[in-house]
Amino acid sequence: MSIVQQELNTNGLRTAAPAQHYSKIVEFAKEVARKASDETPTSVEIFSDSGHWYCRVRRGDEKTRPMGPYTKQQAERIQEVRRMLIAKRGTARIMFE
């Protein structure tokens, strides 16, 4: 036990729990998601349905649920933001149907 841990224990304070690590399965899944997102073409599309505008991300045959309804201008802004986020971080964090 380190000196800091001993001091914390003598003052009645508990030490924090040790850091938890991801299992190999989770790390493998993240690695696969990163590779798949880099290799598969991704698009952010907006579309109109009964006068309401929606935005969704499409990666290959997968697509997200439509976000909206928005005005056309709002949908265009969201489309641009999503494109920038995908360019920065990829699609690993996006939930596809």
Order of alpha helices (4+ residues) and beta strands (2+ residues): alpha-alpha-beta-beta-beta-beta-alpha
